[in-house]
Every structure is written in C-alpha cells, then in structure tokens.
Amino acid sequence: MNHMEETQRRLSLYLEVSSHNEEPCLPLHTSIVLFLLSYCKCKSFKLYLVSTEPASTQSLKSQIPECLDVSETQTEFLPQLVRGCRLPAVLDETGRLCRAGLAVVLRYIINKTLDADPSRNDVLALLGFKKTCLKACAEVSKWTRLCEIGIPSAVEEHLRNPTNQYQQLPLPVLTLEQRLAEPVRVHNDDKIRRKKLQEQRRNKKNESADGQRDTDWESKSSQLPPVCDELELRAALAKLSVNPIPALTTRENSEIRKVKTTDLPPLEHVFAEGLYFTLTDVVLLPCIHKYLVRCCLQAHNASTLHQLPHLLRWYNRVQEVPGVLQAATECGMTLSSPQVPTSGLSEPSAEDNPTSLLEEEENQEMITQLPFVGGPRPTMTKLKENGIEADFAPHPCPAWTLPWDSLPGAINPTEGKMSNIRADRKRQQLNNLVAMVTQLARPGYTVVDFCSGTGHVGIALAHTLPDCQVILIENKEESLVRAQSRSAELGLNNIGFIQANLDYFTGPFHVGVGLHACGVATDMVMEHCIQAGAAFVVSPCCYGFIQNAVKFTFPKSKRFQETLTYKEHMILCRFADQTAVQLPPERRLIGKQCMGLVDLDRSWAAETHGYSVQVMTMEPESCSPKNNMLVGRPLQKIQLTGNTNA
C-alpha cells in the first residue's frame, strides 16, 4: 500500500484550536486527545487542527507529537456532520458516521489501537473493569461529567482568570481530591487485602531499614494521609505490563485466611479510579498538570496546595506508569514532582472544605429516593382542585400507515431479532411518529432522530422523506453501526450518523424526533429542540426514572410548581410507569392519567418558550404501554439555526 492509499484509508480526527490574547492555544480536550495518541503510539488517524479564523499553528508545534500527520483547517471547511458537533470528532471513511465528544473519541482511539496491535495490554487496561471506563454519558453519570466536563472547564476558567481565584480551590478539583482520599473498592479485592494484611504483619516482625525510614517520614508528616502501600502499586503496575506477569501462587497462612473481610485493611488509591491506571487518569493528567503549573508559578495559589495532598501524590504516581513521561514530553508537558508543604498545616475549615459536587448530588439522590407514602390519588385530587387534569388531543391521522408490504426488508422491524408480536407493535409505533413528522417536514428540512438505537425511526424517515436530510444520534456505538449497515443495504444517500451525547450535537435542524426516550432523555430531547427552534415529536418512556437534572428540575411548568412539591411530582412519575398490560384495568387507567399529567407539565413548560404542544395517544393504544406522544410546533416560522447554547 502506498502512502496516498494509506492516508485515504485513515480516519479523520478533528481537534479544536482556540486563542488566548490573540495567540493560538490548545484547549484541554485537544491536549488530552493528543496525549492519548502519543501514549498509545496510535497512527490510525489523519489529524486536522480546526480554528475559527485563519491562523498559523507553528507556535503549537512543541505540543503536538511529531509522529502524527497533522494539517490545519477552518470551521467553515469542515464536513457537514462534523460542523454540527462539538470537537473533538472523528469522521469515518464513508463520511457518514461521526463520533463526537471527548469520552467517545478517546475510547475509539483505544479500540483502533487495539485493532492494529492486540498485544497492547497496557492500552486495553485503560478501558477498566468490564471495559466501561467513561462509557456512561455525562448526562447520566456524575463521575463522567466531573472528569469529562467539570474538571477541564474549571481548570480552563482558572487559567483564564488566575488573579480572581486567590486561595479558593475550584470545586471540581476539590471533589477529585476528596474522591482520592476514599478507600478503594475493586473487583475481588479481598484477595489483595489479605495479602496486604500478611505483608503488614510480616513487616512488623521484620523491621528493616526501609521500614524504619518510612516510620521516620510518617512521623514528620503525620498530618498527611499515608502513602499507598507498595502492594497496591505492584498490583497497579503489573496490570500495565505488555507481557503479563504471572500471578504469585503463594497462599496466605491459615491465620490470615480466617480474618473477617470487614477486618481487612482498606486499599489506598493509586490512580483516579482505584488501583489501576485507566482512561480517567489520561483525561485528568493534562488538566491537573496545567493547574499545578499555574499554582506553582503564583505565590497566592501555591499556598492552596496543602489542601491537595492526595492529588499531588496521584500526580507523582501517574509519572511512574511506563510511557507516561515520554508521551508527556512529546506533548510539550514537562512533568515535575511538586511536594506538599509541610509547614503551617492545619485542619481545613468549613469554608476551605465545602461539600463536593459528588456529595451534593449524592445528598440530592438520597432526598429523591425517600420512600413514598400513599398512592397517587391525593396528588391527582390536589391537581384537579386547582383545575389541572390530563388532557389528550385527538390523533390527527389515526389510520395512517406506512406501506409495509412494499417497503424494503431492511426497514421492517421483522428483519431484526424481535418476535412477531413485538415487531407488529414496533411498526404501529413507527406509523405514529412518521405520520406526525411527515406533517411537519418540508423539502430541504433536516430531521434528527435522537436516541436512535438501531435506527428504526430514522431509517424509515430517510426512506419516506427523500428530500430531507436525516441524522441519527446515539451514544451506543454497536447500535449505530448496525443502523449504518441497514442504511447502506438500502442505499440511502440522505442519512448521517453521529455517536455522541446529546450535548455534543450543536448543528441546525428543523424537526427532532425521539421514540421511547427513557426518563429525562425525553426532556433533554425537547430542550435540544427548543434551543434550536425546531419542532419535535417525542414518545416518552420510563417515567419512573425521571429526576432533577443539571439543566432542569421538576415540576417544570409554573402552574405545576405552584401546586405540587418535587416529591408529589415524583409520585406521579413513579405511578406513570404502572401501565403494563398484565396490571388490573383500574390501575392501568391511573397510570395513564399520571402519564398524561407528567406530559402536560412538560408541554406547558415548552409553551413558555413559544411552542404549541399537543399530548396525544398513539394509535392503536395497544401498540405500547407507553403510548403518549408529544407534538410541539414553534409558533414562529422554523429557521435553520444551530443549538448555540448547548
């Protein structure tokens, strides 16, 4: 294969270049991607540095590994799918599938590295236990949100305005420090903890010179947490070996084996998620490095480092991982070993140690998970006394159906693995959504299928509306790849695919659709459509999973807020899930009314943003226990505008 053919086969990776004081600079998300590429020695991508205006990136050369094939481009010249996403983003060889967002792109780089060299156990280990590291999207995982968004954003804000920070630690950084101070829980950790106990007892019997030196050090810094035991570090580094180290077969003595699990010593943090170096550490290292460099340069910030002993030790531990120092050097990061100040330390006051982001969310979850007393009738009665009742609009075209008998097989749900009964219900659901989108769409419109799964709705829309552009957005790669395969089988040319969280899609569109978007995903889809000024057709699902989120709280509308407490609204949500066909008819009727009330609150909230919203029931009602459908139309003419607030 010649060089030109190899270049054409490589994937296109787009990274953002920003500016500071009119000079080009690399945002943290870009630095993180470059660091991972260097650490993995991955050459599967053609890189494009993207800036909003013409600018030379020569000054950034020291921060970009020399082994990478890099070009420069501007936002206006990006492919359409990429232009509609927040960077970083990867476009596949077909130009139809875009992967966007930091965690999604990083995990994809790891997978491509393993495709090229399956022996890279050190790279495989980055995905963590069950390969789930940073897999959960930031909208639902507080840990992913902290690492992917919270800490990078807080550090960049600190770098932009360092003089305004004084001695106040960014809350996300403090949250990470508190997490590193917690004991580690890992799969099958009792075996490691028993070995730790055995070594501790052996060391007490054999006070070596090294042990005495450790005791002297700890006596001098008794105010600091103990350093990770050597056992944890050995276990961590063994995991990263390219050639696996055989496990020791020595068995603990009977005295150790009899110790209760609850009496075993806890494991100390070595890395961000516990014992092992993972993708999370890759994300955090460039962020914490830049934060520490700025703190060390400024005296008023350097004094805050005594509040970060665990973070500093983590920073030093990461540098012991094989390949990290070399990758950092290639990316222009000169890692150092800052020491925790040992003089003038005192216990942090309440003002210096506020509740962390994770603790705030955990406290909120405890409130929302309190047991409910009684059923939904008091809440429904309270609403009725205030003139609020579920109101379902008539279906405008209850008998409309797609011509299933003449459609290609790849569009029909029966082509999948679902049963005939389920496939029949799925066809009925598609009839409802496609019918409503067909009424809203016009030639040239862009229609987005949010939470698209394997593409049942989006592919049917692309086939039915050949004059419209259809985009499928889904976080799960395997689902989207299946959808792309079905689309290719049909030869559809008006369809694109984006693997990303909803917040990473910022492109313009006219109609948003979502079939059975679970819990707050329905609200996220509606919010995205409202910000873009787009119409929406949404069928909610999993009402019991509804809870307050970062962008909105419940109840959402003013009238519901004036009538119900959050707990009372959650009662409606929980009982809205009581619509399964095997339940008694009276109970299902109450569930349907609760569904209607929850969606009425959603519709009223949307109407305050200039929308006309109808809540209706899909036809036939038996097509799904979750058969509500919300259809929203902006009162002003739809304009092709991007979701600039995402």
N, C-alpha and C positions, 0 to 999 in steps of 0.2 A: 504493500500500500504506500503510495507516495504522500508527500506532506500535504498537498492540496486535498486529497481524498480524506486523509486523517482529520484535517481541520473541518471539513464538511460534515463528518460523522460525529464530531464533538458537540456537546450540548452548549447552549449559550447561557452564560451566567451574568446577570446584570447587577452591578453594585453601585450604590449611590455615592456621589461626591458632593459635599456641601461646601460652604465657605464661611470663614470667620475673619472679620476685619479685611474683607475683600481678598483673602487668600484661600486657595482650595485646601480642604482638610477632609479627612475620612471620618464619617460618623462611626459610632461604636459598632453598630450592626455590620458595617463593612469590614472593620478591623477584625471582628470576631470570625467572619467568614474566611478572610484571608489567613488568619491564624490556623483555623481548622484545615484549610487546604494545604498549608505548609506542614502541619503536624502529620497529616495523612499521606503527604507526598502525592497528592491526587492531581493528575494531569488530564482528567476526562472533560474539562470544560474550556471553552473559549471565553475569556473574561472581557466585559465591557464596563468601563468606568463611566457612569452617567452623571452629567451635570446639567443644570437648567440653562446655563449660558456658556458660550464658547470660552474655554479656559484651559490652559496648559497644566498638566498634572506632573510635570517634571520634578517639582518640589516634593512630590509624594513618593518618588522613586524608592527611597530608602525604606518605606513602609510596605512595599509590595515585593513578595518573593520573586527573585529573578527567574525561577524556573517556570513561572506562569506566562501564558500567552495572553497579553493584555492589549486592548485597544480602547480608544476614547470615543464617546458618542454623546449626543444631547437628547434630552427628554422628547423633543418633538420628532426625533427619528426612530423612536422605539417601535417595535411591533405592537399592533393594537392591543393584544391581550396583555402584554407586559405593561403598556402605558396605563392600563386600568387597574394596576396593582401597586401596592407599596413595595418598595425594594427592601431586601434582596429578592430576586426572582430568577428562575431557570426556565428556559423555553426548550421544549424537546425538538427533535429533528424535523417533525412534521409541521411545527409552527402552530399546532392546535392545542397542546397541553402545556399549561404554565403552572409552575409550582412557586408559590409566593409566601413570604413571611420567614422570619429568622429560623424558628424551630423546624419548619417544614424543609427549608433549603439545607440546613445543617444535617438533618437526618438523611436527606437524599444524597448529600456528598459522601456520607459514611457508607451508604449502600452501594454507591458507584465505586468507591474504593475497594470494597469487599468483592464486587463483581470482577474487578481487574486483578485482585490478589486475595483469594480466600484465606490465605495463611496469616493474614494480619489480625491475630488475636487481640492485639492492643487496640486496634480500631474497633473491632467487634465489641470489646468490653465497654466502649463509650456509650453504647445503647442501653447499658444497665441490665438489671434483672428482668427477664421476660421481654427484653428489647423495648421497653416502654419509656425510656428516659425522654422527658419533654414531649411525649406523644400526645398527651391530653392538651386540648387547645386552651389558650389563655382565658377564653370567656368562661370556662367552667373549672379550671384548675388554678387555685390561688398560688401554688408553687410555680407553675409555668409562667403565670402572669408576673410574679415577682422577678424571676430570672430573665424572662424574655423582654419584658417591658419596664417593670418598676425600677430595677437597679440601673440598666442602661440610661433610662430617661433621667433618673435622679443624678447620676454622675455627669451626664452631659449638661444638665442645668447647673450643677456645681462648677463645671469647667467654664461655663459662660459667665457666671456671676460669682466668682470665688470671694470677692470682698464683701458680699452680702451674707455669707454663711457664718462667719466668725467661728465660734466653737460648737455650733449646732450640727449634729450629725444628720445626714439625710436619712429619713425614716426607713427606706428600703434597705440601706446599708446596715442600720442598726438591727433590723429584722433578721438579716442574714447572720450577723454576729450572734444574736440570741439563738438562732437555729443551730449554729455550730457548737454552742455550749451544751446542747441537749445530748443525752446518751443515744448511742446508735442502736437501731433495731434492723437487723438484716436477716435474710432467709437462713434458717438452720444455724442461728448464731450461738446456740447453747454449746455447740461443739468447740467453737473458738473461745467462748467464755470459760469453759472448763480448762482448756489449755492455758488460758491467761491465769486462772487461779493456780494451776500447777506451777507455772513459772514464777508467780509471785511468792509462793511458799518456798520454792527452791532458792530464790534469791535471798529470802530472809535467813535461810540456813547457811548460805554461802555468800557472805558479804565481801564482794570483790572490790577491787579498787574503783572500777567503773560505778558500782553501786554506791560507794561512799561519795564519789564525786557528784552523782545525781542527788544524793541527800543534801550535800552542801549547797548545790544550786537551788534546790527547792526551799531550803531554809532562808536563802537570800531573797527569794521572790514568792513568799508564802501567800501574798495577796493575789497571785495569778493562778489560774487553773493549771493542773498538771499537764505536762506534755504527753502526747499519745504514747502509749506503751509500744515497745519495739515489736511486739506480736502483731498489733494492728497494722503497722507499717509493712511488715513482712508479708502479711496476707494481702495487703493492697497492691504491693509491687509485684507479687507473684502472679496476680491476675493479669498484669500488663505484659507479661513475658510473651514474646513471639513464639518461643518454644516452651510449652507448658512445663512447669516444674512439677515433678511427681510429688504427690501428697505424702507426708510422713505417715507411716503405718503404726508408729508407736501409740500404744493405748494408755489412757490415763490410769493411774493406780486406783484400787477399789475405793480408797478414801475419797478421792476426787469424784468418782462416779456416783457416790451416794449423796453428794451435796445437792440440795434442792435448787431447781432452776432460779427461784426467786432470790437465793442467797449468793448466786454467782456474781462476780464483779461486772459492772457495765463496760461496754466497749466505748472508747472515745472516738470522736470524729477524726478522721484523717483527711477526708475530702468532703465536698459540699453535701453529697447525698449519703454519706456514711463512710464505709471503709474504702470504697473503690472510686478510682478516677473515672468520671463519666463526662458526657457531653455538657452537663451542667457546669463542671469546672472549666471547660473550654469557653463557655459563654461568659463566665464570671471573670476569668483571668484578665483579659484586656480592660474590662471595666474597673476592677479593683486596682490594677496596675496604674491606670491613669489617675484614679482617685488618690492613691497613696503618693504618687509622684507630686501631685499638686499640693497635698497636705505637707509633705516634707519640705517643699520649696517655700512655704509660707509659715511663718512662726505661729500666727494665731490659729492656724489649722493643725499644725504639728502637735499642739498640746492636747488635741482630741484623741490622739492615737491610743492613749491609755485606756480608752473605752472599747478598744477593738483587739484585745489580746488573742482571741480565738481566730479572728480574721487574719491577723498578721501571721499566726502560726500556720494557718491554711495556706497563705500566700507563699510561705517558705517551703511547705511540704510539696506544693504543686511543682516547684522547681526541681525536686528530686525525681520526678517522673521522667523516664528516658524519652528524649525527643522534644521535651518542652522548651528547654533553653535554646536549642538550635532553631526551633520554629519561631520562638520569640525574637531571636536575633534577626532572622530573615524578614521579620515584620517590623523591624526598627524599634523593638521594645527591649530596653536594657533592664533586665530584672535585677533587683537588689535584695538584700536581706535586712529590712528595717527591724529595729529592736523596739520592744515595748519599753517605754520609760519606766524606770524602777524607783524613781524618787517622787515624793509628793503624791503618791497614790492614795486614794480614799474611796470609800464605797460611793458609787454614783447616787446622786439624789434623785428624787422622783422626777424633777424637771429634766435631769440628764438621761433618764431611762423611761421614756414614755412607752405606752403599750405599742407593740409592734403591729405591722399590717396584718400578719397572720393571726396574731392573738385577737385583734379586733374582729376579724372575720369569723374566727372560731367562737368568740363570745356571741356574735350575731347568730351563728348557726345554732348554738345552744338555746337561744331565745326562740328561734323559729321551730325548733324540734320539741318544744314543750308539749306534753300530751294535751289533746283537745278534750274538753268535757262537753258531752251532749252532741246532738246532731245538727244538721243544717237548718232545721225548721225555724228556730229563733232568729237566726241571721236572715233568712228569707222573709220572715214576718217583719223584721225591722226594716228591710228594704221596701217591702210593699207598703208599709205605713208611711214611708217617705216618697211614695209614688214611683218606685223603681221595680219593674218586673221584666223578666226575659221577654224580648220582642224579636220574633223571627220574620224576616221579609220573605215574601213568596219567591220561589225559584223562577227566574225569567224563562227558562227553557228546560223544563224537567224531562222532556222526552228526547233531547238531543243526544246523539251518539256518534262516535267515530265509526267509519265503515270497516269494522274489524275483519270481516270476511275477505275484504280485498286488500288489506294492509299487508306489507311485507312481514314475514315471521319475526324479524328482529325487533319489531315494535311491540308485538303481542307479549304480554306477561307470561303466557303459557309456554314461551320458549325457555323460561328460566326453570328453577328447581322447585317452585311453589306448586302446591296442589291445585287441582282444577277449581275447587270451590274458592280458594283464596285468589286465584288468577281471575276468576269471574268478578269478584268484588273489586280487585285492583282495576280492572277495565272500567267498572262503573265509576270508581273514583276519578280515573283519568277523564272519563266523559265530562264530569262536572267541571274540573279545572280547565281542561282545554276549551270547553264551551265558553267559559267566562273570559279566558284570555283572548279567545278569538274575537269576542265583542269589543275588547279594549284595544287590541293591537291594530296597527296600521302599517302599510308597506314602508320599509325602512326603519321600523322600530327595533330596538334591542330589548330582548326579553331574557331575564335572568332567573334560572331555576336554582334557588337556594337550598342547601342541604339536600342535594340532588340524589344522593345514593348512587345506584347503578344507572340512573338516567331514564327511568320510565316516563316521567313527565316531560323532561327536556327534549328527549328524542322524539316523542310524539308531537311536541310543539314544533320542532325543527322540520319535521316532515309535513305537518299540516300548514305551517306558515313559511313557505319557501322564500318569501320576500322579506322576512325578518331575520335578524341575527339572534341566535340563541346561545347563551353562555350557561354552562353548568358549573356550580361551585360546590365543592365537597371537601371535607377535611381528610377523609379516609382514602389513601392512595389506591388500595386494591379495588374499591368501588368505582373510582373514577377511571381506572384503567379498563375495567370491564365495560363501562359506558362508552369509552373511546373505541373499544373493539367493536361494539354493536353499531356505533355510528359509522365506522369505516366499512362495515359489512353492507350498510345501507347506501354508502356513497354520498352522505350528506356533506355539503360544502358550506352550509350556513351555521355551523356549530363550533363552539370552542369550549375548552375545559380548563378550570382553574382549581388546583388543590391549594386551599388556603382557609384560614379562619375568616369569618365574615368581615372583620375589621380590616383585613389586608386587601380587600377589594374596594377600590375607590373610583372605578370607572363609571361613565354615564350610562344610564339605561332608562327605559320608559315603563316597563311592567316587570314587577317582581312576583314570583310565584313560589309557594312552599307547600308541599304535601306532607302533612303529619310531622311538622317541625316540633320537636319534643320540648315541653316546658317553656322556658324563657326564650328558646330559639325562635318561637313564633314572634315574640316581642322584638327580638333582635332583627328579624327579617322586616317587620313593619317599620322599625326605627330606621333601618337602612333605606327603605323605600321612601320614607318621609323626608329624610335628609337629601335624597336625590330628586325629590319632587316626582316620584314615579307612582303609578297605580300599583295596587297589589291584590293578589288572590291567594289567600292563605287558609289552610286547613290545620287547626291546632291539634295537639296531641299531648298526652302525659301531663294533664293539668296538675296532678299531684306533685310534680317536680318544680312547679313554679315557686320562686322565692326571690327576695330582693337581690338585685344585681348591681354592678358598678354603675350602669347608665340609667337605671330606673328602679323605682320602688313601687310596691303595691299597697293599696289600690292606686291606679294610675290616673283616673279622672277626678275632677274636683268634686262632683256630686257623690261619688263613692267614698272619697276621702272624708267628706263631711258627715257621712253616715256610718261607715264601718271602720273599725280598727284593723291594723295589719293582721292580727290573729283571727279576727272574724272573717276577713277576706280569705285567709288560708284555709279556713273551714270550707268555704265554697269550693276552693281549688281541690281540696282532698276529696270531697264528695262528688265533684265533677267527673272523677275517674270511675264512679260507680255506675257504668253503663254497659257492662258486659252482658251478652245475651243470656248467660246462664243465671243471672240475677232475677229476683222477682220483679214483675212489671212495675209495681209501685215504686220500688227502689230505683229502677232504671229511669222512671219518669222524673224523680227528684234529681238524679244525676244529670239528666238532660237539661233541667231547669237551671242547675248550678252551672253547667257549661254555658248556657245562654247568658247568665248573669256575669260570669267572668269575661266573656267575649263582648258583652255590652259595655263593660268598663273599658276594655281595650278600644272599642270603636269610638266611645265618647272622647277618650284621650287623643285619638287620631284626628277627630273632628276639630279639636282646638288648634290643629296645625293646618287647617284649611282643606279638610277632606270630607267627602260624603261617603259614609261607610254603611254597608248593609251586612247584617248577620243572617245567614240563611242555612237551611239544612240541605245537604246533598241528596240527590235522588238516585235510586231509592234509598230510604233511610237505613235499610239493612246492609248497605254497602260497607259500613264501618260503625262500630260503637262510638267512634269519634267522628261524627258526621257533620260537624259545624263547618261553615265556610265563611270567611270574612272577605268582602269585596270592597276595596277602597279606591275612590277616584279623586284626584286633586281637583278642586273647584276651578283653579286656573289652568290654562292650556299647558299640557306637558311640554317641558323644554328639555333638550338634551344637555343636562348639566351633571357634572361629576359629584361624587359624595365627598366634598372637600372637608367635611367635619369629622370624617371617620378617623 
